[in-house]
Amino acid sequence: MTLRWHGKVSKDMGQSVQAVHESPVPRIGGLAIFLTLCFSFQFVHFFWNRLFPIFDIQLSEVLSFLAAMLIAVSPIFLIGFIEDLTKKVSARTRLWVSVASGLLGCWLLQTKITTLGFNYLDEMLAIPLFAIAFTGFATAGVANAFNIVDGFNGLASFLALQALLGIGLLSYWYGDSLLLLMSLLVGGAVFGFLVLNWPFGRIFLGDGGAYLIGFMIAWVCVLLNERHEVISPYACLLLCAYPVIEVAYSSWRRIRRKQTSSRADSLHLHQLIYRQLICKWLKGSSANTKNSAAGLFCAMLALPTTISAILFHNSQTLLICIFIIYFCLYAFSYLFLANLDARKTARSSVVA
């Protein structure tokens, strides 16, 4: 309905190496989520008298927290949104702006990662500058991880909602009304986008949207861990395990192949699953059906880590073991599917 105003600059024409959609789709879903979160100021203020019995916190505390989160996320959202419109912002520039957003968050929220559960690491994090730098890069890494997995209808959104569900439940169990409210507000904004994105693919998150939800989730995880020592930092890691492993594995793959990190490819796990599983299972279905099925299927792969993070949130050793097992399963699945993909490509080249 609004494409006549912005379609020339906002449409994704499906020409990139990672694209699987056939018709142009606007990449401004992130703007809708950002504006929704801005509108949440008015929502919270207007309905506060009704919400207060549920959320035992002061309105001023909520509004100042929301303002700090939105200011901190603004640089990374804006640089991603500019990339969505121009396609001219380098990956390196976006990475450093995302780190700057993380550092801004440390200053505005007066919070940083201070513990990872191991003495030698915690001693390093006791150094303020190191802790601030680590927090900036860690939150930027999670934001970029959600951008990496944003490859199919609903995938990044379903993963975000799973993580926010885990954060919300843990916040509720430990009486943290502020983080519970934040997870509900971000989750509501993401769900509103998801209705238009899945299964029909009418709008995409774009880089701006993926960075935004990843950054928000990263910071709520940092705050959850720092405000409640009983919750292991590895519970927060498990809530974001799929995107984090994907970005780490992708970086290692490109380094091994001597490729730059800014060079896009179609070798992520969700793309291999799409080509080697979904396209075979749904042979004859429309491209959009396959796209949406791949998004839902891949998002379901994160359910075991989400459930584990909730159930065993205070058991560090068990959480680490679960993460290692999940990583091994990811690596095995990736290598198996990549081998099938390479064979198929080789056969196709021989036939051609």
URCOR-V454657 format. One record per run of one state. SS is the DSSP state (H for helix, E for strand, L for the rest). FROM is the first residue (numbers start at 0). TO is the last residue. If there is no record, write none. Layout:
BEGIN
SS_FROM_TO + SS_FROM_TO
END
This chain:
BEGIN
L_0_1 + H_2_9 + E_10_11 + L_12_23 + E_24_25 + L_26_27 + H_28_45 + L_46_46 + H_47_50 + L_51_57 + H_58_85 + L_86_89 + H_90_108 + L_109_117 + H_118_124 + L_125_126 + H_127_147 + L_148_153 + H_154_172 + L_173_175 + H_176_196 + L_197_201 + E_202_202 + L_203_204 + H_205_226 + L_227_231 + H_232_238 + L_239_239 + H_240_255 + L_256_267 + H_268_280 + L_281_285 + H_286_299 + L_300_301 + H_302_310 + L_311_314 + H_315_350 + L_351_351
END
